[in-house]
Amino acid sequence: MSRVVGTSGRREDLGGDAGADGLVTWRLAGVAVCVAPDADLAGGSVDRLGLEERIRDESTPSDRRPAYRAGRLLLRHAVAQLGEDPGELALSARCETCGGLHGRPRVTHPVALRHLSLSVSHSQGVTAVAAATGRAIGIDLEARSDAGVPAMPDGFSTLAEWTRAEAVLKADGRGLRVDPLAVAVIEDAEGVHATIGSDRRRYRLVEPALLATHHLAVALAIDPPSG
């Protein structure tokens, strides 16, 4: 098992420690982030998954199944790090655009855990997940390039900019249905936070330095939604 790392959220405190199995767990108050290579979890038992998750596992192409399974098993580890029992946990995912069995994971059972917010990200053989109590969370993981800065979407010049934007849009819930360039990031004495367009909701951004090979960003809602 990996050592759990608590942090105040300051950038210089955001390191983690990997266990022998490659799993890294990072903690903040009411938040758990877990990262691991897909290969380390792909052999995990699907018996721990809910019915819908097992159906999705069976229907996922074989080349993507390790990442899917790693995400679902890591989410259970993250829930346990929050002091909750994931033994009866069942998760659902529904695309708001097409209705397919994909998209943001949500707790369907037990009802007592439906207050948890969950997020998953995959990148080149590694999966990262985040779980939070009572507030929206989003996570994005992107692999660094051995050749330098990888190709960025239009309007973004660094991996940090892109992962921050994606994490915020995942926490928002609309994902890439919103233009990532609408995410405005501000760094000040209080830390790093972001907004989306004219929305009043703000998101706290933290970037745990857990892997040398990947950049990770986590967005936490800190204000109520606009309305």
C-alpha positions in Angstrom: 0.0 0.0 0.0 1.1 3.5 -0.6 1.6 6.1 2.1 -1.1 8.7 2.3 0.2 12.2 1.9 -1.6 15.1 3.6 -1.0 18.6 2.4 -2.0 22.2 3.1 -2.5 22.7 -0.6 0.5 25.0 -1.1 2.4 24.2 -4.3 5.6 23.4 -2.5 3.8 20.8 -0.3 2.2 18.9 -3.2 4.6 15.9 -3.5 3.5 12.3 -3.0 5.0 9.0 -2.3 4.5 5.9 -4.4 4.1 2.5 -2.8 5.6 -0.7 -4.2 2.6 -1.3 -6.4 2.9 2.1 -8.0 -0.1 3.6 -6.3 0.1 7.1 -5.1 -2.6 8.6 -2.8 -2.8 12.3 -2.0 -5.1 13.8 0.6 -6.6 17.2 1.3 -9.5 17.9 3.7 -12.5 16.1 2.2 -10.6 15.2 -0.9 -8.7 12.1 -2.0 -6.6 11.8 -5.2 -5.2 8.4 -6.4 -2.9 7.7 -9.3 -1.6 4.3 -10.6 -0.4 2.6 -13.8 -3.3 0.8 -15.5 -1.3 -2.4 -15.7 -1.1 -2.6 -11.9 -4.9 -2.7 -11.6 -6.1 -4.3 -14.8 -6.1 -7.7 -13.2 -8.3 -6.5 -10.3 -11.5 -8.4 -9.7 -14.6 -7.1 -11.5 -16.6 -8.6 -8.7 -16.0 -5.4 -6.8 -17.9 -3.4 -9.5 -21.6 -2.7 -9.8 -23.8 -4.4 -12.4 -23.7 -1.4 -14.8 -19.9 -1.2 -14.4 -19.5 -4.9 -15.2 -21.6 -4.5 -18.3 -19.5 -1.5 -19.4 -16.3 -3.5 -18.6 -17.4 -6.4 -20.8 -18.4 -4.0 -23.7 -15.2 -1.9 -23.6 -12.7 -2.8 -26.3 -9.8 -4.9 -25.0 -7.2 -2.2 -25.6 -9.2 0.3 -23.4 -10.4 -2.1 -20.8 -7.3 -1.8 -18.5 -7.8 1.9 -18.2 -11.6 1.6 -17.6 -11.1 -1.1 -14.9 -8.2 0.8 -13.3 -10.4 3.9 -13.0 -13.3 2.1 -11.3 -11.0 0.3 -8.9 -9.1 3.4 -8.1 -12.3 5.3 -7.3 -13.1 2.7 -4.7 -9.7 3.3 -3.1 -10.3 7.0 -3.1 -13.7 6.6 -1.5 -12.1 4.5 1.2 -9.5 7.2 1.8 -12.4 9.5 2.7 -13.3 7.2 5.5 -16.3 5.6 3.6 -16.9 1.9 3.0 -16.7 1.2 -0.8 -17.8 -2.4 -0.3 -21.3 -1.9 -1.7 -20.4 0.9 -4.0 -22.1 1.0 -7.4 -21.3 3.7 -10.0 -23.1 4.9 -13.0 -22.1 7.0 -16.0 -24.4 8.6 -18.5 -23.4 10.9 -21.4 -25.7 14.0 -21.3 -25.4 14.3 -25.1 -26.0 10.8 -26.4 -27.2 8.9 -23.3 -24.4 6.3 -23.6 -22.7 4.5 -20.7 -19.8 6.9 -20.5 -19.1 10.3 -18.9 -18.8 11.5 -15.4 -19.1 8.7 -12.8 -21.8 9.1 -10.1 -22.7 7.0 -7.1 -26.0 5.1 -7.5 -25.6 2.9 -4.4 -25.6 3.3 -1.4 -27.7 6.3 -1.2 -25.7 7.6 1.8 -22.7 8.1 -0.5 -24.5 10.0 -3.3 -23.0 13.3 -1.8 -19.6 12.3 -3.2 -18.3 13.9 -6.3 -16.0 11.8 -8.5 -13.7 12.4 -11.5 -11.4 10.2 -13.6 -8.7 10.9 -16.1 -6.5 8.6 -18.3 -3.3 9.3 -20.1 -0.9 6.9 -21.7 -1.2 3.9 -19.4 -1.8 5.9 -16.2 -5.1 6.6 -14.5 -5.9 9.3 -11.9 -9.1 9.7 -9.9 -10.4 12.2 -7.4 -13.2 11.9 -4.9 -14.6 14.8 -2.8 -17.2 15.2 -0.1 -19.9 17.7 -0.6 -18.4 19.7 -3.4 -17.8 19.3 -7.1 -14.3 18.1 -8.2 -12.6 17.6 -11.5 -9.2 16.0 -12.4 -7.1 16.0 -15.5 -3.9 14.0 -16.2 -1.7 14.6 -19.2 1.5 12.8 -20.2 4.6 14.9 -20.6 6.5 14.5 -23.9 10.1 13.3 -24.1 10.5 15.7 -27.0 9.5 18.8 -24.9 6.2 20.5 -24.8 3.6 18.2 -26.5 1.2 19.6 -29.1 -1.4 21.9 -27.4 -4.9 22.7 -28.5 -5.3 26.2 -30.1 -5.0 28.9 -27.5 -2.9 26.9 -25.0 0.9 27.0 -24.8 1.7 24.8 -21.8 0.6 21.5 -20.4 -0.3 23.2 -17.1 -2.7 25.6 -18.8 -4.5 22.7 -20.6 -4.8 20.4 -17.6 -6.1 23.3 -15.5 -8.8 24.1 -18.0 -9.9 20.5 -18.4 -10.0 19.9 -14.6 -12.1 23.0 -14.2 -14.5 22.0 -16.9 -14.9 18.5 -15.4 -15.7 20.0 -12.0 -18.2 22.3 -13.7 -19.9 19.2 -15.2 -20.2 20.3 -18.8 -16.7 19.2 -19.9 -15.6 20.1 -23.4 -19.1 21.2 -24.3 -17.8 24.5 -23.0 -15.0 26.3 -24.8 -11.8 25.6 -22.7 -10.6 29.1 -23.6 -13.5 30.4 -21.4 -11.6 29.2 -18.3 -9.8 32.1 -16.7 -7.1 31.3 -14.2 -5.9 33.7 -11.5 -2.9 33.3 -9.3 -2.7 35.5 -6.2 -1.7 35.4 -2.5 -4.6 33.0 -1.8 -3.4 30.5 -4.3 -4.7 29.5 -7.8 -8.3 29.7 -8.7 -10.4 29.8 -11.8 -13.8 30.9 -13.3 -15.6 30.0 -16.4 -16.8 32.9 -18.6 -19.3 35.1 -16.7 -20.2 32.3 -14.1 -19.8 33.4 -10.5 -18.7 30.0 -9.3 -15.0 29.8 -8.5 -12.7 26.7 -8.5 -9.6 26.2 -6.4 -6.8 24.6 -8.5 -4.1 22.4 -7.0 -1.4 20.5 -9.0 0.0 17.6 -6.9 3.4 16.7 -8.2 2.9 12.9 -8.0 4.5 11.7 -11.2 7.5 12.9 -13.2 6.0 11.6 -16.4 2.6 13.3 -16.2 1.1 16.7 -15.2 -1.9 16.6 -12.9 -4.5 19.3 -12.0 -7.4 19.1 -9.6 -10.2 21.6 -9.5 -12.5 22.1 -6.5 -15.6 24.2 -6.5 -15.4 26.8 -3.7 -18.5 28.9 -4.5 -22.1 28.0 -5.2 -23.1 27.9 -8.9 -24.3 31.1 -10.5 -28.0 31.6 -10.8 
